[in-house]
Amino acid sequence: MGKKVKKEVEPPPKDVFDPLSIESKKAATVVLMLNSPEEEVLAKACDAIYKFASKGDENKVTLLGLGAVEPLFKLVSHEDPLVRRNATMVFGIMASNNDVRKLLRELDVTNSVIARLAPEEDIVVHEFASLCLAHMAVEYTSKVQIFEQGGLEPLIRLLSSPDPDVKKNSVECIYHLVQDFQSRAAVRELNAIPALLELLKSEYPVVQLLALKTFGVISNDRETRIILRENQGLDHLFKILETKEFNDLHVEALAVVANCLEDVDTMQLIQQTGGLKKLLSFAEMSTIPDIQKNAAKAITKAAYDPENRRILHEEEIEKCLVTLLGTDNDGAKAAASQAISAMCESLASKDAFGIQGIPQLVQLLSSENEEVKEGAAIALANLTTASPSNASAVAEAEGIEPLINVLSAKRDGTVANAATVLTNMATQEPLRFSIQSRGVMNAIVEPLQSTNSLVQSKAALTVAALGCDADARTELRNASGLEPLVKLLHSKNDEVRRNACWAVMVCASDELTAVELCRLGALDILEEINLSTGRKNNFSEGALEKLLDNNLSQKYSQMGYLSSSNIITDGFYDYGQVKPGVKLLSLEELNLQELNDHRAIILVNAKLPDVAEDKSQDRYDGRTTSSSSSIRKSSKERASSAVVSPVEEKQESSGRSPSSLSKSSTREKGSRKGKGKKEEEKPKDEEELQTISKIQQEVILEKVPWLPPFDSILLDYIMDASKIILPLTTTKEQVVALAQFVADKMGGPIERDKLHEFSWELHISEIEFELKCNVVPIGKIKKGTFYHRALLFKVIADRIGIGCSLVRGEYGRAWNEVKLVDDSPQGITGLLLPPQVYILDLMYQPGCLMKQGSAEADHYQRI
């Protein structure tokens, strides 16, 4: 027998590590394993991190904090397919976190991720690489990186991938990329349209939705719409709209159709195939608010083209839009209003909406939704522009009150368009009166103070349209609306400044408003505007002229000239020459000044006072003529008799007058001896009654506005001149007679060489001292020089209908210019000669007529 030999087992090599299975429950440990040289360890570590990151956003942040992103970035390009796949999966899932994406951008990972979209890569790698890019494409910086590094082409190729997740991620990434115009053009050039259209047939709604969203963006470009039409894209879109099961896609499909309808060729194609009728019917019948809204938006886009408007009108689009105005959804109402605004460019549609839509639009002005309110205002503004019938329809629908209320709306567009509607309506006088009666001028003050240039412009235009009536101007003045209007004259916006000038020109149509505008600085601003060739406009020149024409005191002081059309009225005063930009104080302010050595202010006021005016005369401190003193006295008596103290009122109610009460008290005093204390109180009671009565009179007088003193002498002049001059047959005779009349009242003719002896200055000073005031009624002047006589001539001539101008010269000179027609040359009859301008002598030879430009006239004007 042979002996058994025991075989010895060879020990393992000393440099080989025995296999070790490790179970780790710490993410930090696994992150450390990402630096391992072993491929199996790397693959398992990536797999474990993927599962950990998939559990929530907090885990992604934890991995970010542990520094997992940097080693993972290296592993995305690892030579081992399994490691590469697992690392890409982690990247795809972690890129959903904003902080992770920030670090990925810093590491510039897009090139490595785009490389994973190569055809030879595993489909799972395609899925997560495209997912990573879809997450990153949300930010603009990453969009640019993906586009510049050629990511768009492989993404388009993956639209045809057999895996739905790859399709979904790829189209989502493309959707983000095409927000930039460069990517939109590239998508078109890379022929992505057919692949995107194929996605509309996908069985996965999310893929279809993303494809529609992408079309919604790229179809904004006309070239894309042409390609879409050539590839029967509209058929795909209408098929989706006609399928009820796809109602979750209808909104986005309508958005694409809306873009396509901008092209006339597409509109005609849809009309010919019956698609337009289907679309309008679809919009009317749908109960989904977003569908109604998008349908209205589609109509709005299409209606910007004239040919499209014609086609839409033929399809009776007006009925559809009016129906949409009556929906329960605010978004649909606003969109329908916008569509109506666009369709108003068609006169036929404008007339149709005037009949059907205006009442509903007026109701929408009272909506609590600001967007709806704005849409209705815009639609009404377009409907009433150049359409008196529609403007009347707004009034008939009781739209004036809501429009005025909307002037205080939150949105600038609402306010501006409401003001436009009111302006359009104001062109008709009955509507203008109706608007004014509802306090529109109070409401327009707030828009005038807006910081929005469009609102400012439209508000100023409304003032210009409504301010042609005196009541409206008074209301604006009382509402402190003139100040913000004057401020708009400073605007750098041409339209705002132009409309503000227009409004000022209209508002300056009466003296009170013109004076207030001057006080607020309008005159200075307009003068400055008119000096600038870039800022002046037609209305700025007209406004300045109108402002001065209705504030003749300022005009004469500043310009030294009043034309025959500038009729001097009561309240006019000659302050003397002032420099441009100097504001005149009001007559009341001048009257309250202490007596000084300045030139006397000459007042014109022949207006007969009434009771209220008499009371104000009492506050003139005795500074009127003797004849007006008696008037003031009688008016004081009337005012006093009208004042009843509370005690007197009580006495009268008991049937006893104050006098009868006094007598009764006297009798009681005689019969009731021993009541000495009460007897002493009696005089005190009378004093109290007088004090109370006096206080009440003072209160009443304080409430009466100040009025200039009445010049009864001037009134007598006017009456006497009317009797003497008006019966004369020719204008020349009237002019000469009036000149002699004026000279007679102002000290008579003066010899030229004795002019220095005519002490008119002393006479004026005596009047000022007598009145204790610098304001001198012209009737008080018995010794008047050139400028006194010329002013009096102009005042009386204006009252009795003789045309003349008033010109201020230098060194206290002033004269009147009249236009007279010379007699026909002897032997020639029926020849009508043009009128000649004559200067009138009121000082040396009263009534002498000197032809303008003659040596005689020049001598009179200067020496």
Secondary structure, 3 states (H helix, E strand, C coil): CCCCCCCCCCCCCCCCCCCCCCCCCCHHHHHHHCCCCCHHHHHHHHHHHHHHHCCCHHHHHHHHHCCCHHHHHHHCCCCCHHHHHHHHHHHHHHCCCHHHHHHHHHHCCHHHHHHCCCCCCCHHHHHHHHHHHHHHCCCHHHHHHHHHCCCHHHHHHHHHCCCHHHHHHHHHHHHHHCCCHHHHHHHHHCCCHHHHHHHCCCCCHHHHHHHHHHHHHHCCCHHHHHHHHHCCHHHHHHHHHHCHHHCCCHHHHHHHHHHHCCCHHHHHHHHHCCHHHHHHHHHHHCCCHHHHHHHHHHHHHHCCCHHHHHHHHHCCHHHHHHHHHCCCCHHHHHHHHHHHHHHCCCHHHHHHHHHHCHHHHHHHCCCCCHHHHHHHHHHHHHHHCCCHHHHHHHHHCCCHHHHHHHCCCCCHHHHHHHHHHHHHHCCCHHHHHHHHCCCHHHHHHHHHCCCCHHHHHHHHHHHHHHCCCHHHHHHHHHCCCHHHHHHHHHCCCHHHHHHHHHHHHHHCCCHHHHHHHHHCCHHHHHHHHHHCCCCCCHHHHHHHHHHHHCCHHHHHHHHCEECCCCCCCCCEEECCCCCCCCCCCCHHHHHCCCCCCCCCEEEECCCCCCHHHHHHHHHHCCCCCHHHHHHHHHHHHHHHHHCCCHHHHHHHHCCCCHHHHHHHHHHHHHHCCCCHHHHHHHHHHHHHHHHHHHHHHHHHHHHCCCCCCCCHHHHHHHHHHHHHHCCCCCHHHHHHHHHHHHHHHCCCCCCHHHHHHCCHHHHHHHHHHHHCCCEEEHHHCCCCCHHHHHHHHHHHHHHHCCCCEEEECCCCCEEEEEEECCCCCCCCCCCCCCCEEEEECCCCCCCCEEECCCHHHHHHHHC
